[in-house]
Amino acid sequence: MINIISMSEEQYYSIEEVAKMLKVAYLTVYRWIQAKRLIALKAGKQYRVTKKDLDAFLNSYKG
């Protein structure tokens, strides 16, 4: 069951926002999502990445 209260506290980013933060192209982030390297939620035609999933993605590349 989804807890709506905790969802409102979670921070979500669009593909454009993630691309700007990481200084990569929009298409690069989109490809990471398609390859399931970066977890994203799809709402209609838009993708949203949670802060938690973005942090996990970045930590997986830290040596």
N, C-alpha and C positions, 0 to 999 in steps of 0.2 A: 504494500500500500504506500502511496506517495504522501509524504508529509508536506503540505503546502506551506506551512509556516517556515520550515527549514529551507525550502526552495527559495523563498524570498530573501533569505539571508545569504545565499550562495551568490557568488559573483560570476557573471557570464560575459564572454567576449565573442565578438563576431570574427569571421575570418579576416576581415580588413584590420581589425584592432590587433589581432595576433600577429599578422604580417608586419604591421608598423612597429610593434614592440620588439619583434625579433629581427627587424630590418631585412626581411626577405619579401619576395613577391607573393601576391595573393595566390597565384597558381601553385606555388610551392606548398603553402599551408593546405590548400585544397587537395593536393596530391598526397600529403601526409595523412589526411583524413581518409581519403579513398583507399590508401594502403593499410589503414588501421594502425598506423604508427602513432597517431594523435587521436584520442577519443573525442568525439563531438556528438552533440544531440542535434537532430534535425527537426526543425519546427517549420512545417510547410516547405518552402523552397530555401530556407535559410538554415545555416549551421550555427551552433553556439558551443563554445568550449568553456568548460568550468575552470576556475582558477586552480582547483585541485588537480584536474587532468593536465592542464598546461604545466604546472609545477612538476608533476610526475614525468611528463614528456621531457622536460628540460633536465631533470635529475638523472634520467636514463642515459644521457649523453655526457654527463660529467664523469671525469676519470678519477 
